Amino acid sequence: MEPQTYAQLAAVEDRHWWHRAREKLVGQYLRRLSLPRNAAILDVGCGTGGTTRFLQQYGRVTGLDLSPLALQHARAKAPQATIVPGDANDLDQLFAPQSFDLVTLFHVVCHRWVRDELALLRKVQTLLKPGGCVLVTEGAHKSLMRTHDRLVMSKTRYALSDFQRFFRAAGLAYEAGQYFSAPALPICWALAAGGRWFNGHTPAEGRPIAELQVPSRLINAAMTAYMTIESWLFRHLPMSAGIALLVMGRKTWTAPPVRSRPQTPAEVVAARRLQAARPAAPVLTR
């Protein structure tokens, strides 16, 4: 993104109704997970640090981003987290296998810097401990692609079915998912159909992105309140309405190989000890 976009995002992500709503929704999903105490969490594409700071209540967080400007903001926002430079395409070279209980990707899979979505998710699967989870948020519906997407370096948008396919191919179990932020659909559809964004032009260098600006206090409060109701409603009545989606996948335990002979007594004892030492896999509580 442009330098001024990082500065704008850092300034608004704590106040803008959309970011606050996404944070609340993510919190609802994470509270339903049986994450271990002091869980190891990796925030891939941590950006300006708002998501990294939020995740600290659930464990020890490592934030990763390729942009030096983003890392500068993230270190200021989340000083207790471990903030490191790195390319999401090289996750398997940056971290050891089975290092994390949770990996998050907030609007990262769509990024133009990501060369291959499936390859990225396969590397995430490698980094997860058995039973660990991946949580992803992304822009929804390709028909909503517009100038805003290009300005924030998004190359595409997705449907829930895309991630069901991605997770299956990456060796992850699809755990849950939903669309969200339905009220913005009419405006985004109009902007996409018109081939323009608010003022119809790409903003000049140094100008803020309109869709990232915080609306009036009244509108911001009203949208925040609505999103609280929507998050409850959409969990009980699955719908395809929404400009964004959230999906969660889980790395399952690897089944033991089929044996061609009975186990010896020593092997039985060793297998029981291994099973007893395994931590419980995180599962969603309904």
N, C-alpha and C positions, 0 to 999 in steps of 0.2 A: 504494500500500500504506500501511498504518498506520505511523506513525513508529517504533514498537517493532519492526515487521517488518523495516525497513531495518537497524536496529541488530542484530537477531538474525541476519539473512542475512550481514552484514559479519563477524560473529563466527564463524560456522560454515562459511562456504564454503571455507575453506582446509583444513578437517578432516573434514567430513562425507563419507562414502563415496560418496554419489551425485554430489556436485560433483567429487570427485577422479576418479571413473570417467568422467564426462563430459569432463573436461579431458584425460584420457589418450586417450579415443576421438577427440576433436577433433585432438589432436596427431598421431595416426596418419594421419588424413586429410590434414592440412596438410603433413606430411613427404613425402607422395606427390605433392604439387604442385610444379611447377617455378616457384615464386614468384620474382620478381626479387630480387636483393639489396637490402636496405633497402626492402622493399615498402611501399606506402602502404595502410594498413589502417583501416577504419572499423568500430568496434564500436557498432552501433545498440542503444540501450537498455542501456547499459553497467552500469546498476545501481550496486552498491556497489564495483565496480572489480576484482573477482577475475578476470573474463574478460579485461579490458583489460590487467591486469598479465601474465597468461599469454601474451597475444598479442604482447607486446613482443619476445619472442625471434625473431619472424618478420618484424619490420619496424617502421616508424614508425606508431604507433597513435594514432588520434583516437577518444576515447570520447564518446558523445552520450547525454544523458538529459534528461528533462523535469523530474525531481524534484530540487529543491535539496538535499534530504537525501541522496539517492543520490549526487549530484555531490560532496558534501562527503566522503563515505566514499571515493569513487573517487579523488579527488585525493590523499587520504592513502595509499591503497594503491598507486597508480600515478603517483607524482610526475613521472616522466619522460615520461609520455604527455600528449597534448593533450586536456584534458577540457573539453567545451563544453556549455552548455545548449541545448536545442533539441527540437522536436517531430518525431518520426519521420514524421508525416504530411506534413511540409514539407521532406523531404530535398532535393528539387529546388530549393528556394529557399535552402537553407543551404550547398550545395556545388556547385561547377562540374561540368558533365558530364565524364565520363571522368577522374575524379580519383583513383580507387582501384583497386588490384590485387586487393583482397579486402574484402568486406563481410560482417560476421557479425551474425546476429540470434539470440541465445540466449534462447529462450522470450519472444519479442517479438511475433511475428505474431499470437499468440493474445490479446494484451493488450487490455483493454477500451478503452484510449485509442486503439488503432489502428482507424480508421474503415472501412478497406477493405483487405483483405489483398492483393488483386490490384493495386490502385493503389500500395500500398507497394512491392511487388516490381517493378513497372514503373519506379518511381523509382530503386530500387536498380540496375536494369539500366542506367538512364541514367548513374548515377554510376560504373559500372564501366568501366575501360579495355577495349578489345577484347581478348578472351582472359582477362579478369578473372573471378574466381569469387565466388559467394555461398555461405556456409555457414549453415545454419539448424538449430537444435534446437527441438523442441516436445514437448508432451505428446501421447501417442498414445491413440487409441481413445476415441470419444465416450462409450462405455459406462462409462468410468472417471471421468467428471465427478463431483466431490464437493465437500464444503465447503472442502477445501484449495485447490481451484482458485479458488473465489470469494475466499478470503482473499488469494491472491497476484494477484488481478485478471485471471485468465484467463477468457475468455468461451466457449472451445470447445477441443476437441482434434482431432487430425488423423490421417489415414492417409497412407502414402507416396504413394498414388494422387492425393491432393489436391494434393500439391506437384508431381507430374508434370504435372497439369493447370495449376496456377498458373504454373509455369515456362514451359510452352509458350505460354500466353496472354501472358506478360510478355516474351517474346522471349529466353528463356534456355534453353540446352540442359541437360536433366537429366543430371547427371554420375554420381552415385552416391547411395546411401541405405541405411539399415538401421534396424531397431528395436533398442532396448537396454534394460537393466535389467529383465530377466525375473523375477528372484526376488521383486520387489515386487508382481507381478501379483495373487496370491491375496489379499493384504491390501487392495490398492486396490480390487479387485472387491468384496470384502466391505464395505468402507467405502462404496463407491458404492451398492451394493445396499441397504444399511441406511439410506442417507440421512443418515449421520452420520460424524463423524471422531473416532476414539478415544473421547473422553469424551462424545460425543453432543451437544455444545453448541458454539456459536460462542464462542471464548475471550473473556473479559472484557478490556476495554481494559488494555493493559500486560502481558497474559499472553502467553507465547511460543506460537508455532504448533508443535504436536506433531511434525508431519512434518519440520520443519526442525531439530529437536533432534538433536544428535549422540548416537548410541547408545553403549552401553558399549564400552570399548576392544577387547574380544574380538570383539564383533559387528561393529564398524566395520572391524577388520582383516580379518575373515573375508569380509565383503561386498566390500571393496576387492580382495582376492585373487580372489574369484569373478569380479568384473567384468573383470579382466584376461584370464581364460580365456574369458569370454563374448564379449569384443570380438574375439578371434581366431576363435572358433567361428562367430559370426554372419557374419563376412566370407566364410567358406567354405561355410556352410550357411544361405542366406537364410531367415529365419523372421519370422512376424508377431507373435511373443511379445515383449513389452516394454512398459513404461509410458511410454516416450519414443521419439522418432525423431530421426535426423540425416539431412539431405539436403544435397546440394551441386549447384549449377548453375553454368553458365559462359556468359559472353557471347561469342558467336562473332564472327568477322570478318564484316563486311557484304560480301556478294558485289557485285562491280562491276556496274553497269547494262549491259544488252545494248546493243551499239553498232549503229547503223544504217549505219555506214561504216567502212572500215579505218582503223586508227590511223596518224597521220603519224609519220615517224621521230622527230620531237621528242617526240611523245606517248609513243612506245615507251621512249625514254630516260628520260623523267620517271617513267613507271610503274615501270621497273626500279629507279630510285633510291629511290622510295617503298617498294617491296617490300623492298629491302635494309636500309632504315632501320627497318623494323618489328621490335619485340621478339618473341621467341618466345612463343606463347600458352601459359599454364599448362595442363598436361595431367596427368591422373592416370597414374602409372606402376604398372602391374599387377605 
